[in-house]
Amino acid sequence: MAALHSLALSSPFSSSLHKPRSYSVPCSIVHQSRNSSFNGQTLRMPYLRLRMVTQSSAMQMPVMMMLKPKIQFIQGTDEQTIPDVRLTKSRDGTNGMAIFTLDQPSVFDSSGEIGDITGFYMIDEEGVLQSVDVNAKFVNGKPSIIEAKYIMRSPREWDRFMRFMERYSNANGLQFIKK
């Protein structure tokens, strides 16, 4: 084994890995270790097809943008108020509902200038979850609370919603409390 190790270290191949050539070691260059009777044989290496990595051949990998999860009532305008979220799920786990309650949401400050509330949009890196079930509660003739409901009709929709909520809660410091 010592002779094989010694042969590899003295081989012309080991000193020039970056040159894709075929090497043939003549019998006169075959290495013989002092402590071994190994005489070796002619070594033939096939052509190595090594791809040279250069600036122009950089790997083409898709770029995934990490989007901060957000809630919107007017598309393009992020809601700054953090909601209180209540979850319900059927006993068989096939459907559920999330009720978002926002007290004094920021959408009331800008809705007159930007536009009307068009729905409830939960946006993250996977896409958009949306609902049109949005209600406003008024106190003394002024909007005070928005309540939005998002209904999940399958386990797949439930899982997708939970992934959004995990991202949203991590980004906004929310925690789950089971009642």
Secondary structure, DSSP 8 states (H G I E B T S, - for coil): -HHHHHHHHH-TTTT-TTS----B--GGG----TT--------B----------GGG------------EEEEETTEE--S--EEEEEE-TTSS-EEEEEEEES-THHHHHHHH-----EEEEETTEEEEE--EEEEEETTEEEEEEEEEEE-SHHHHHHHHHHHHHHHHHHT------
